[in-house]
Amino acid sequence: MSVNGRAVIGFAVVAAALLAVGLGQSWSVSLAVLNLCLISAVMALGVNIQWGYAGLFNVGTMAFAALGGLAAVLVSQPPVHAAVAAGGAKLLAAAAAAVVAAGVVWYLYRRLPRGTARTLVVALAAAVGFFTIAAFFDPAVEAIEAVDPSTSGYLGGLGLPIVLSWAVGGLFAAGAAWAIGRVALGLRADYFAIATLGISEIVIAVLKNEDWLARGVKNVTGLDRPVPYEVDLQQAGWFLDLVRSLNGKTLAGLTEAEHAGMLRDLTIEASGIFVKLCYASLFLAVLLVLLILSERALRSPWGRMMRAIRDNETAAEALGKDVYRRHMQVFVLGSAVVGVAGAMLVTLDGQFTPNSYNPLRFTFLIWVMVIVGGSGNNLGAVLGGFIVWLSWIEAEPLALWAVEALTAAMAANDPLRVHLVEAAAHVRPILMGTILLLVMRFSPRGVIPETVGR
């Protein structure tokens, strides 16, 4: 079967599955799954840019997603003026001290001749800089976190529309990728994977423990939304008229009290669906823009050069290609895309929870998406995002349905039935492993394999 035929069938199956979820569970659940699939597809696209284009094995995905989420907080949340007044000046002084200390250390390292003397002088300068920074930073943090810690205890943000944080999240992730790349890109592939994983854990640990930045494990809730609130829609005249017009047959012939109650229920349900459709429109627009740009890049001379470097770095270097620089470019670009997806996810959730950034969700699943969809194929990565996340979300409900059907004749407190019901949640990782094994056995290049023009 041709690649295009596989793509059409793959997306048709996903659409049919989402339709089945809507008919079998509810349209609200189906749209919620669709929104998460769209965000997962963006993340998979970012990882595919790194692995599919250049063969970079980055397992620090959750760090870049978390930085995107942090951007949503810092951009959209209103500033906490009391916290800024309490420790803002000292925090700026600590930042200035850090810049000066870094400059001094760099200057001494570059100017002094190599030897033990340079090592001692640079170490002494770094130690003096560290304690100078701490002298400003520690009191600033204590003062900020002491400001109403139950509800704030952090600096807040800029109070801007949260949609702007999607671009800022990409910039945050790109900046972190550049810093990580400066340290780790020269390493061999397996050591690079270990380094990115370790740095990712450091980033998550900082977000969990630095309450002054984004409240740490206390979480930031009630984030701004780029779409209307359900309560506002339920009180809007135009929305009530729309619900009446779409449900005219359902409301016909009811008494006044029944009509009011039915209209209220329909409006509540419709408001949730409308909000999810608005989110889906925004996420789909972002995905399409990134997909088009990624395809243009992949089919350009730059993309062909990246794949040549991926296939044989030694030959590419012999032809005069700067492999390190190209790896840095693709590492930064892919991480930026993951950062955008991280900001989108926090926008959808309406909260920033550092404890939720675990390797199972943001590393393993995203890699499975890329492998299942087709490494090196942007459309395949998008399809993989839909397939894997849809399977992950619906695995437990389907397992519970199957258990209830098979044990319908058993008593409710039967030990075997209770055990099977409790075990339903564990079907998810089993299903992911099964999907991965089947794809690697029967289609090792993915559902939509990479195509290389001749």
SELUM-493609 format. One record per residue (C-alpha): residue in three letters; x, y, z. Coordinates in Angstrom, 1 decimal. Each point is the difference from the previous one (the first is absolute). Layout:
BEGIN
<'ALA',<X,Y,Z>>;
...
This chain:
BEGIN
<'MET',<0.0,0.0,0.0>>;
<'SER',<1.2,3.5,-0.8>>;
<'VAL',<1.0,2.5,2.7>>;
<'ASN',<-2.9,2.3,-0.9>>;
<'GLY',<-2.4,-3.0,0.2>>;
<'ARG',<1.3,-0.8,3.5>>;
<'ALA',<-0.4,3.6,1.1>>;
<'VAL',<-3.6,0.1,-1.2>>;
<'ILE',<-1.0,-3.3,1.6>>;
<'GLY',<1.8,0.9,3.2>>;
<'PHE',<-1.7,3.4,0.5>>;
<'ALA',<-3.3,-1.6,-1.1>>;
<'VAL',<0.3,-2.6,2.8>>;
<'VAL',<0.8,2.8,2.5>>;
<'ALA',<-3.0,2.0,-1.1>>;
<'ALA',<-2.2,-3.1,0.3>>;
<'ALA',<1.4,-0.7,3.5>>;
<'LEU',<-0.8,3.6,1.1>>;
<'LEU',<-3.5,-0.3,-1.5>>;
<'ALA',<-0.5,-3.3,1.9>>;
<'VAL',<1.1,1.7,3.3>>;
<'GLY',<-2.4,2.8,-0.6>>;
<'LEU',<-2.9,-2.4,-0.7>>;
<'GLY',<0.9,-2.5,2.7>>;
<'GLN',<1.1,2.3,2.8>>;
<'SER',<-0.7,3.7,-0.8>>;
<'TRP',<1.0,2.7,-2.4>>;
<'SER',<1.5,1.9,2.8>>;
<'VAL',<2.4,-2.9,0.7>>;
<'SER',<0.7,-0.4,-3.7>>;
<'LEU',<1.0,3.6,-0.4>>;
<'ALA',<2.1,-0.1,3.2>>;
<'VAL',<1.9,-2.9,-1.4>>;
<'LEU',<0.3,1.8,-3.4>>;
<'ASN',<1.6,3.0,1.7>>;
<'LEU',<2.6,-2.1,1.9>>;
<'CYS',<0.7,-1.9,-3.3>>;
<'LEU',<0.7,3.3,-1.7>>;
<'ILE',<2.4,1.1,2.7>>;
<'SER',<1.7,-3.4,0.0>>;
<'ALA',<0.4,0.2,-3.8>>;
<'VAL',<1.8,3.3,0.4>>;
<'MET',<2.4,-1.5,2.6>>;
<'ALA',<0.6,-3.0,-2.3>>;
<'LEU',<0.7,2.3,-2.8>>;
<'GLY',<2.7,1.7,2.1>>;
<'VAL',<1.7,-3.3,0.9>>;
<'ASN',<-0.2,-1.1,-3.6>>;
<'ILE',<1.9,3.1,-1.0>>;
<'GLN',<2.8,-1.0,2.3>>;
<'TRP',<0.0,-3.8,-0.6>>;
<'GLY',<-1.5,-0.3,-3.4>>;
<'TYR',<2.0,2.8,-1.6>>;
<'ALA',<3.4,-0.3,1.8>>;
<'GLY',<-0.1,-3.2,2.1>>;
<'LEU',<0.3,1.9,3.3>>;
<'PHE',<-1.1,-2.3,2.8>>;
<'ASN',<-1.5,2.6,2.4>>;
<'VAL',<-1.7,-1.5,3.0>>;
<'GLY',<-0.4,3.3,1.9>>;
<'THR',<-3.3,0.8,-1.6>>;
<'MET',<-1.9,0.7,3.2>>;
<'ALA',<2.4,2.8,0.9>>;
<'PHE',<-0.8,1.9,-3.1>>;
<'ALA',<-3.8,-0.6,0.5>>;
<'ALA',<0.4,1.2,3.6>>;
<'LEU',<1.7,3.2,-1.2>>;
<'GLY',<-2.9,0.6,-2.3>>;
<'GLY',<-2.4,-0.4,2.9>>;
<'LEU',<2.1,2.4,2.1>>;
<'ALA',<-0.3,2.5,-2.8>>;
<'ALA',<-3.8,-0.2,0.2>>;
<'VAL',<0.2,1.0,3.7>>;
<'LEU',<2.5,2.8,-0.4>>;
<'VAL',<-1.8,1.5,-2.9>>;
<'SER',<-3.7,-0.2,1.0>>;
<'GLN',<-0.1,0.2,3.8>>;
<'PRO',<-0.4,3.5,1.5>>;
<'PRO',<3.0,1.3,1.9>>;
<'VAL',<0.0,-0.4,3.8>>;
<'HIS',<0.9,3.6,0.9>>;
<'ALA',<0.7,-0.8,3.6>>;
<'ALA',<2.5,-2.7,-0.8>>;
<'VAL',<1.7,2.2,-2.6>>;
<'ALA',<0.3,2.7,2.6>>;
<'ALA',<1.3,-2.4,2.6>>;
<'GLY',<2.8,-1.7,-2.0>>;
<'GLY',<0.0,1.3,-3.5>>;
<'ALA',<2.9,2.4,0.4>>;
<'LYS',<2.2,-2.6,1.8>>;
<'LEU',<-0.8,-2.6,-2.7>>;
<'LEU',<1.1,2.5,-2.7>>;
<'ALA',<3.2,0.6,2.0>>;
<'ALA',<0.6,-3.8,0.1>>;
<'ALA',<-0.5,-0.2,-3.8>>;
<'ALA',<2.5,2.9,-0.5>>;
<'ALA',<2.5,-1.7,2.3>>;
<'ALA',<-0.4,-3.2,-2.0>>;
<'VAL',<0.7,1.8,-3.2>>;
<'VAL',<3.1,1.7,1.4>>;
<'ALA',<1.3,-3.2,1.6>>;
<'ALA',<-0.4,-1.9,-3.3>>;
<'GLY',<1.8,2.8,-1.8>>;
<'VAL',<2.9,0.0,2.4>>;
<'VAL',<0.3,-3.8,-0.1>>;
<'TRP',<0.0,0.0,-3.8>>;
<'TYR',<2.5,2.8,-0.2>>;
<'LEU',<2.4,-1.6,2.4>>;
<'TYR',<-0.3,-3.4,-1.7>>;
<'ARG',<0.8,1.6,-3.4>>;
<'ARG',<2.7,2.3,1.1>>;
<'LEU',<2.1,-2.0,2.4>>;
<'PRO',<2.5,-2.5,-1.3>>;
<'ARG',<-0.9,-3.7,0.5>>;
<'GLY',<1.2,-1.6,3.2>>;
<'THR',<-0.8,-0.5,3.6>>;
<'ALA',<0.0,3.7,0.7>>;
<'ARG',<-2.8,0.7,-2.5>>;
<'THR',<-2.0,-2.9,1.5>>;
<'LEU',<0.3,1.4,3.5>>;
<'VAL',<-0.7,3.6,-1.0>>;
<'VAL',<-3.1,-1.0,-2.0>>;
<'ALA',<-1.3,-2.2,2.8>>;
<'LEU',<0.5,2.8,2.5>>;
<'ALA',<-1.8,2.4,-2.2>>;
<'ALA',<-2.9,-2.4,-0.5>>;
<'ALA',<-0.2,-0.6,3.8>>;
<'VAL',<0.0,3.7,0.7>>;
<'GLY',<-2.7,0.5,-2.7>>;
<'PHE',<-2.1,-2.8,1.5>>;
<'PHE',<-0.1,1.4,3.5>>;
<'THR',<-0.6,3.5,-1.3>>;
<'ILE',<-3.0,-1.2,-2.0>>;
<'ALA',<-1.3,-1.9,3.0>>;
<'ALA',<0.3,3.1,2.2>>;
<'PHE',<-2.6,1.7,-2.2>>;
<'PHE',<-2.0,-3.0,-1.3>>;
<'ASP',<-0.8,-1.8,3.3>>;
<'PRO',<-1.6,3.0,1.8>>;
<'ALA',<-1.9,0.9,-3.1>>;
<'VAL',<-1.5,-3.5,-0.3>>;
<'GLU',<-0.9,-0.1,3.7>>;
<'ALA',<-1.8,3.4,-0.3>>;
<'ILE',<-1.9,-1.0,-3.2>>;
<'GLU',<-1.1,-3.4,1.3>>;
<'ALA',<-1.2,1.5,3.3>>;
<'VAL',<-2.6,2.2,-1.8>>;
<'ASP',<-3.3,-1.8,0.5>>;
<'PRO',<1.5,-3.5,-0.8>>;
<'SER',<-3.5,-1.7,0.0>>;
<'THR',<-1.1,1.9,-3.1>>;
<'SER',<3.1,1.6,-1.5>>;
<'GLY',<3.5,-0.1,1.4>>;
<'TYR',<1.5,0.7,-3.4>>;
<'LEU',<0.6,2.9,-2.3>>;
<'GLY',<-2.8,-0.6,-2.4>>;
<'GLY',<0.2,0.8,-3.6>>;
<'LEU',<-0.6,2.8,-2.5>>;
<'GLY',<-3.8,-0.2,-0.3>>;
<'LEU',<0.1,-0.4,-3.8>>;
<'PRO',<-2.3,-2.2,-2.2>>;
<'ILE',<1.0,-3.6,0.5>>;
<'VAL',<0.2,-0.7,-3.7>>;
<'LEU',<3.2,2.1,-0.1>>;
<'SER',<1.5,-2.6,2.4>>;
<'TRP',<0.0,-2.5,-2.8>>;
<'ALA',<2.7,1.9,-1.9>>;
<'VAL',<1.8,0.9,3.3>>;
<'GLY',<-0.1,-3.7,1.0>>;
<'GLY',<1.7,-0.8,-3.3>>;
<'LEU',<2.7,2.6,0.7>>;
<'PHE',<0.5,-1.3,3.6>>;
<'ALA',<0.5,-3.5,-1.3>>;
<'ALA',<2.2,1.1,-2.9>>;
<'GLY',<2.3,2.0,2.4>>;
<'ALA',<0.3,-3.0,2.3>>;
<'ALA',<0.7,-2.3,-2.9>>;
<'TRP',<2.8,2.3,-1.1>>;
<'ALA',<1.6,0.0,3.4>>;
<'ILE',<-0.4,-3.8,0.3>>;
<'GLY',<1.3,-0.5,-3.6>>;
<'ARG',<3.2,2.0,0.9>>;
<'VAL',<0.7,-2.5,2.7>>;
<'ALA',<-1.3,-3.3,-1.4>>;
<'LEU',<-0.1,0.0,-3.8>>;
<'GLY',<3.7,-1.0,-0.2>>;
<'LEU',<-0.8,-3.2,1.8>>;
<'ARG',<-0.6,-3.4,-1.6>>;
<'ALA',<-3.6,-0.9,-0.7>>;
<'ASP',<-0.6,-2.1,3.2>>;
<'TYR',<1.8,2.5,2.2>>;
<'PHE',<-2.0,2.8,-1.6>>;
<'ALA',<-3.2,-1.8,1.0>>;
<'ILE',<1.2,-0.5,3.6>>;
<'ALA',<1.0,3.7,0.2>>;
<'THR',<-3.3,1.3,-1.3>>;
<'LEU',<-1.9,-2.3,2.4>>;
<'GLY',<2.1,1.2,2.9>>;
<'ILE',<-0.4,3.7,-0.9>>;
<'SER',<-3.7,-0.5,-0.4>>;
<'GLU',<-0.3,-1.3,3.5>>;
<'ILE',<2.0,3.0,1.3>>;
<'VAL',<-2.5,2.4,-1.8>>;
<'ILE',<-3.0,-1.8,1.6>>;
<'ALA',<1.7,0.0,3.4>>;
<'VAL',<0.5,3.7,-0.2>>;
<'LEU',<-3.6,0.6,-1.0>>;
<'LYS',<-1.2,-2.2,2.9>>;
<'ASN',<2.1,1.7,2.7>>;
<'GLU',<0.3,3.7,-1.0>>;
<'ASP',<-3.4,1.2,1.3>>;
<'TRP',<0.8,3.7,-0.8>>;
<'LEU',<0.1,-0.8,-3.7>>;
<'ALA',<-3.3,-1.9,-0.6>>;
<'ARG',<-1.1,-1.2,3.5>>;
<'GLY',<1.8,-3.4,-0.3>>;
<'VAL',<-2.1,-2.9,1.0>>;
<'LYS',<-2.7,2.3,1.3>>;
<'ASN',<-1.0,0.4,-3.7>>;
<'VAL',<-1.5,3.0,-1.8>>;
<'THR',<-3.6,-0.3,-0.8>>;
<'GLY',<-2.6,2.1,-1.7>>;
<'LEU',<2.1,1.0,-2.9>>;
<'ASP',<-1.4,2.3,-2.7>>;
<'ARG',<-1.8,-1.5,-2.9>>;
<'PRO',<0.0,1.0,-3.7>>;
<'VAL',<-3.6,-1.3,-0.4>>;
<'PRO',<-3.3,1.0,1.7>>;
<'TYR',<-1.0,-1.4,3.4>>;
<'GLU',<-2.9,-2.4,0.1>>;
<'VAL',<-1.8,2.2,2.5>>;
<'ASP',<0.2,3.0,-2.2>>;
<'LEU',<-1.4,-2.0,-3.0>>;
<'GLN',<-2.9,-1.3,2.1>>;
<'GLN',<-1.1,3.5,0.7>>;
<'ALA',<0.6,1.4,-3.5>>;
<'GLY',<-3.2,0.7,-2.0>>;
<'TRP',<1.5,-1.0,-3.3>>;
<'PHE',<1.2,-3.3,1.3>>;
<'LEU',<-3.4,-0.8,1.6>>;
<'ASP',<-1.7,0.8,-3.4>>;
<'LEU',<2.5,-2.3,-1.7>>;
<'VAL',<-0.7,-2.9,2.3>>;
<'ARG',<-3.8,0.6,-0.4>>;
<'SER',<0.3,-0.1,-3.8>>;
<'LEU',<2.2,-3.1,-0.1>>;
<'ASN',<-2.3,-1.9,2.4>>;
<'GLY',<-3.4,1.2,-1.2>>;
<'LYS',<-1.4,-3.5,-0.4>>;
<'THR',<1.2,-1.1,3.4>>;
<'LEU',<-1.6,3.1,1.7>>;
<'ALA',<-3.2,-0.1,-1.9>>;
<'GLY',<-3.2,-1.1,1.9>>;
<'LEU',<1.5,0.4,3.5>>;
<'THR',<-1.7,1.8,2.8>>;
<'GLU',<1.5,3.3,1.1>>;
<'ALA',<1.8,-1.6,3.0>>;
<'GLU',<1.2,-2.9,-2.1>>;
<'HIS',<1.2,2.3,-2.7>>;
<'ALA',<2.0,2.1,2.4>>;
<'GLY',<1.6,-3.0,1.6>>;
<'MET',<0.9,-1.6,-3.3>>;
<'LEU',<1.3,3.2,-1.5>>;
<'ARG',<2.2,0.5,3.1>>;
<'ASP',<1.5,-3.6,-0.4>>;
<'LEU',<0.5,0.4,-3.7>>;
<'THR',<1.7,3.4,0.5>>;
<'ILE',<2.4,-1.4,2.6>>;
<'GLU',<0.9,-2.8,-2.3>>;
<'ALA',<0.3,2.2,-3.1>>;
<'SER',<2.2,2.5,1.8>>;
<'GLY',<2.6,-2.6,0.9>>;
<'ILE',<0.0,-1.3,-3.6>>;
<'PHE',<0.3,3.5,-1.4>>;
<'VAL',<3.0,0.8,2.2>>;
<'LYS',<1.7,-3.2,-1.0>>;
<'LEU',<-0.6,0.8,-3.7>>;
<'CYS',<1.6,3.4,0.5>>;
<'TYR',<3.1,-1.7,1.6>>;
<'ALA',<0.1,-2.5,-2.8>>;
<'SER',<-0.1,2.7,-2.7>>;
<'LEU',<2.9,1.9,1.6>>;
<'PHE',<2.1,-3.2,0.5>>;
<'LEU',<-0.8,-1.2,-3.5>>;
<'ALA',<1.1,3.3,-1.4>>;
<'VAL',<3.3,-0.2,1.8>>;
<'LEU',<0.6,-3.6,-1.0>>;
<'LEU',<-0.7,0.7,-3.7>>;
<'VAL',<2.4,3.0,0.0>>;
<'LEU',<2.7,-2.0,1.6>>;
<'LEU',<-0.6,-3.0,-2.3>>;
<'ILE',<0.2,2.2,-3.1>>;
<'LEU',<3.2,1.7,1.2>>;
<'SER',<1.5,-3.4,1.0>>;
<'GLU',<-0.8,-1.5,-3.4>>;
<'ARG',<1.5,3.0,-1.9>>;
<'ALA',<3.1,-0.3,2.1>>;
<'LEU',<0.3,-3.7,-0.5>>;
<'ARG',<-0.4,0.3,-3.8>>;
<'SER',<2.5,2.9,-0.3>>;
<'PRO',<3.8,-0.3,-0.6>>;
<'TRP',<0.4,0.4,3.8>>;
<'GLY',<-2.2,-3.0,0.7>>;
<'ARG',<1.8,-2.2,-2.5>>;
<'MET',<3.3,1.1,1.6>>;
<'MET',<-1.4,-0.9,3.5>>;
<'ARG',<-0.9,-3.5,-1.2>>;
<'ALA',<3.4,-0.4,-1.6>>;
<'ILE',<1.6,0.9,3.3>>;
<'ARG',<-2.4,-2.4,1.8>>;
<'ASP',<0.9,-2.9,-2.3>>;
<'ASN',<3.8,0.5,0.0>>;
<'GLU',<1.6,2.8,2.1>>;
<'THR',<3.5,-0.9,-1.1>>;
<'ALA',<-0.8,0.4,-3.7>>;
<'ALA',<-1.8,3.2,0.7>>;
<'GLU',<2.9,1.4,1.9>>;
<'ALA',<2.4,-1.0,-2.8>>;
<'LEU',<-2.2,2.0,-2.4>>;
<'GLY',<0.5,3.1,2.2>>;
<'LYS',<-3.3,0.0,1.9>>;
<'ASP',<0.1,1.4,3.6>>;
<'VAL',<-1.7,-2.9,1.7>>;
<'TYR',<0.0,1.5,3.5>>;
<'ARG',<-1.6,3.2,-1.2>>;
<'ARG',<-2.7,-1.9,-1.9>>;
<'HIS',<-0.7,-2.2,3.0>>;
<'MET',<-0.3,3.1,2.1>>;
<'GLN',<-2.5,1.5,-2.5>>;
<'VAL',<-2.3,-3.0,-0.1>>;
<'PHE',<0.3,-0.6,3.8>>;
<'VAL',<-1.1,3.6,0.7>>;
<'LEU',<-2.8,-0.1,-2.6>>;
<'GLY',<-1.5,-3.3,1.2>>;
<'SER',<0.2,1.1,3.7>>;
<'ALA',<-1.8,3.2,-0.9>>;
<'VAL',<-2.9,-1.9,-1.5>>;
<'VAL',<-0.2,-2.2,3.1>>;
<'GLY',<0.0,3.2,2.1>>;
<'VAL',<-2.9,1.4,-2.0>>;
<'ALA',<-1.9,-3.2,0.6>>;
<'GLY',<0.8,0.2,3.8>>;
<'ALA',<-1.5,3.5,0.1>>;
<'MET',<-3.1,-1.2,-1.9>>;
<'LEU',<-0.5,-2.9,2.4>>;
<'VAL',<0.1,2.2,3.1>>;
<'THR',<-2.4,2.4,-1.7>>;
<'LEU',<-2.4,-2.9,-0.6>>;
<'ASP',<0.4,-1.3,3.6>>;
<'GLY',<-0.4,3.5,1.5>>;
<'GLN',<2.7,-0.8,2.6>>;
<'PHE',<3.8,-0.6,0.3>>;
<'THR',<0.9,-3.1,2.0>>;
<'PRO',<3.7,-0.9,0.0>>;
<'ASN',<-0.7,-3.4,1.5>>;
<'SER',<-1.8,-1.0,-3.1>>;
<'TYR',<3.1,0.2,-2.1>>;
<'ASN',<1.1,-3.7,0.1>>;
<'PRO',<2.0,-2.0,-2.5>>;
<'LEU',<-2.9,-2.4,-0.8>>;
<'ARG',<-2.2,2.8,-1.4>>;
<'PHE',<2.5,2.4,-1.5>>;
<'THR',<2.9,-2.2,-1.1>>;
<'PHE',<-1.1,-3.6,-0.6>>;
<'LEU',<-3.4,0.7,-1.5>>;
<'ILE',<1.4,2.7,-2.3>>;
<'TRP',<2.7,-2.3,-1.3>>;
<'VAL',<-2.5,-2.8,-0.5>>;
<'MET',<-2.1,2.5,-2.1>>;
<'VAL',<3.0,0.8,-2.2>>;
<'ILE',<1.0,-3.7,-0.4>>;
<'VAL',<-3.6,-1.2,-0.7>>;
<'GLY',<-0.8,2.8,-2.4>>;
<'GLY',<3.2,-0.1,-2.0>>;
<'SER',<3.3,1.6,1.0>>;
<'GLY',<1.2,2.5,-2.6>>;
<'ASN',<-3.6,0.6,-1.3>>;
<'ASN',<-1.7,3.1,1.4>>;
<'LEU',<-3.5,-1.2,-0.9>>;
<'GLY',<0.9,-3.4,1.6>>;
<'ALA',<1.0,1.7,3.2>>;
<'VAL',<-3.4,1.8,0.1>>;
<'LEU',<-1.9,-3.2,-0.7>>;
<'GLY',<2.1,-1.8,2.7>>;
<'GLY',<-1.0,2.8,2.5>>;
<'PHE',<-3.7,-0.7,-0.7>>;
<'ILE',<0.3,-3.8,0.0>>;
<'VAL',<2.0,-0.3,3.2>>;
<'TRP',<-1.8,2.6,2.1>>;
<'LEU',<-3.4,-1.2,-1.1>>;
<'SER',<1.0,-3.5,1.0>>;
<'TRP',<1.5,1.2,3.3>>;
<'ILE',<-3.2,1.9,1.0>>;
<'GLU',<-2.5,-2.7,-1.1>>;
<'ALA',<1.9,-3.0,1.2>>;
<'GLU',<-1.4,0.1,3.5>>;
<'PRO',<-3.7,0.7,-0.8>>;
<'LEU',<0.1,-2.8,-2.6>>;
<'ALA',<1.6,-2.4,2.4>>;
<'LEU',<-2.6,0.8,2.7>>;
<'TRP',<-2.8,-0.6,-2.5>>;
<'ALA',<1.5,-3.3,-1.0>>;
<'VAL',<0.5,-1.1,3.6>>;
<'GLU',<-3.6,0.9,0.9>>;
<'ALA',<-1.3,-1.9,-3.0>>;
<'LEU',<2.0,-3.1,0.8>>;
<'THR',<-0.8,0.0,3.7>>;
<'ALA',<-3.6,1.1,-0.3>>;
<'ALA',<-1.1,-3.4,1.5>>;
<'MET',<2.3,0.4,3.0>>;
<'ALA',<-0.9,1.6,3.3>>;
<'ALA',<1.0,3.6,0.5>>;
<'ASN',<2.4,-1.0,2.8>>;
<'ASP',<1.5,-3.0,-1.7>>;
<'PRO',<3.8,0.1,0.6>>;
<'LEU',<0.8,-0.8,-3.6>>;
<'ARG',<-2.4,2.7,-1.3>>;
<'VAL',<1.4,2.5,2.4>>;
<'HIS',<3.6,-0.9,-1.0>>;
<'LEU',<-0.8,0.4,-3.7>>;
<'VAL',<-1.7,3.3,0.5>>;
<'GLU',<3.0,1.3,2.0>>;
<'ALA',<2.4,-1.3,-2.7>>;
<'ALA',<-1.7,1.9,-2.8>>;
<'ALA',<2.1,3.1,0.5>>;
<'HIS',<3.1,-2.1,-0.7>>;
<'VAL',<-1.1,-0.8,-3.5>>;
<'ARG',<1.4,3.4,-1.2>>;
<'PRO',<3.7,-0.9,0.1>>;
<'ILE',<-0.7,-3.5,-1.1>>;
<'LEU',<-1.8,1.4,-3.1>>;
<'MET',<2.8,2.4,-0.8>>;
<'GLY',<2.5,-2.8,0.1>>;
<'THR',<-2.2,-2.2,-2.2>>;
<'ILE',<-0.5,2.8,-2.5>>;
<'LEU',<3.7,0.7,-0.1>>;
<'LEU',<0.9,-3.7,-0.5>>;
<'LEU',<-2.6,-0.5,-2.8>>;
<'VAL',<1.3,3.1,-1.8>>;
<'MET',<3.6,-1.0,0.3>>;
<'ARG',<-0.8,-3.5,-1.2>>;
<'PHE',<-2.3,0.7,-3.0>>;
<'SER',<0.9,3.6,-0.9>>;
<'PRO',<3.4,0.9,1.6>>;
<'ARG',<0.2,3.3,-1.8>>;
<'GLY',<-3.4,1.1,1.4>>;
<'VAL',<-3.5,0.2,-1.2>>;
<'ILE',<1.0,2.8,-2.5>>;
<'PRO',<3.6,-0.7,-0.9>>;
<'GLU',<2.5,2.7,-0.9>>;
<'THR',<0.2,0.7,-3.7>>;
<'VAL',<3.2,1.1,-1.6>>;
<'GLY',<-0.1,1.6,-3.5>>;
<'ARG',<2.5,-1.3,-2.5>>;
